[in-house]
């Protein structure tokens, strides 16, 4: 059930503005062509069995648009909030890039991190429910163009005393119109349960117009055997890139050691805050 779409209007506004700029400043010949890429991730965590004593959120974006004799545009947006009572956390990350004619590069990157810390006694069940979505789209008109969209949602439950990941789930996708590395993957640990048929994904690979639409809904239930401090950390990253001629590079996946490092870095922060970040770049030479 795909219910988390509060930032779709941002995409619509971006596309309308990009279309208006392109139409007004360019007079492309029949050989001119356009590329488009977008990557969006959203997630919601709620119904926590315990109340966090500390929370932390981060939202970050970067954009770059360059062209010579063409047109490039990039947009990125990131939002994150962790509310203590009633306890829930929501985050959204969106990256979109557009290019037209020739000699252009459009790059948008967005990321969010949410962390919550819980005092949990021995012989206690730790529980929460979640929904996570990942949407990727790429489109090109001719082989010399390239559009790439990549994204990942990674959640981990960490025992901060033993410094180890207890449970996790990940949702990862990649589209690349030049290569054969298109994929969508879903993974989880034993104590994470996905609800069917709400958890599903659809995709189309191997053409000039590709997409991934993935949604997971489920819960985590973990029996805690000794007194500890649990950290819930989610990292979400999205990248969109368009270029003519062709680019390289790939979005790397996160290792468990990176997650633990991020958890420990924010362990002593005792605040609940909301983070948001937006950036837009439009360039035409």
Phi, psi and omega in degrees: 000113187265098186245358186253088180223050185282346186248015179298328180297328177300318179296315181299316179297318179299314181295320179296316180293316179298319179296318180294317179296314181300315182294327186277329187253348183244147173230075188292148175277170179302337181276349179290153183213164184234153174232152182214140176213139175215146180220127182221136175229142179218150179204152179220131177236131186206178180059045178290140179284337177234160177264131180292143176269348178207141178222160181205140177224149178223138174223132186215146178220154173216139176223152177211132177220119181227144177203155174220103185082014181215205183217139177217146178214149179215144180218139177217144180214140178218135181223140178207138178213141174230109180265135185279311182227122346294145190287123171200158175223138179228141175212151179216139181225127185225131176226131181220139179222147182219137176221152180211155184069252187211165175052064181219159174217125174235126184223129177227133178226139178217152182204149174225151173226132172234139180224138174224141184241132188232130169277119183234128180277163180297149178060042180237143176271126174259129188216147167199161176251159182208157170224134178221137180234146173221126181230126179232140177217136171225149180207134174225164178252338182210158188300329184286350176272160175220137173229132179229136174226130181220150179197154175211147173237120182231124179241138178222142170254120190243134170275109186286337179285318179270351179055053178215152178281123180272314181216161182199163159212154180220143175230118188227140176212154179211134173234133178216111186291345180268333189246188178247026182260029175287135178195163167220135186220144180228131182217157181200165174267177189296325185272005175260130181241128175266140178268129177255144004267013182298331178271115184199163171212149176233152182203160173220116182244162168083024178220182177287344179233109185239156177204157170226130175231111185231140178217133177232141178224132182184204182208161174238131178229118183227124176278121181265123188266344179214158180301132181199174171248118178265143174242128172258121181229131174237135178237127181233131180224141179221138181223135174231135183215133173232144182200145169217123356290189197289150180257189174216185178092160182216152179284119182281153179269159184273141176265153178304326180297327177294320179297313181299319178299317179294323179296309183294329179297324183257011189297321187268005178282125183242075181205158174238123186218164176245135180239144174207150180207139177221148173207145179223144175220129173232125183225134176216127182244000000 
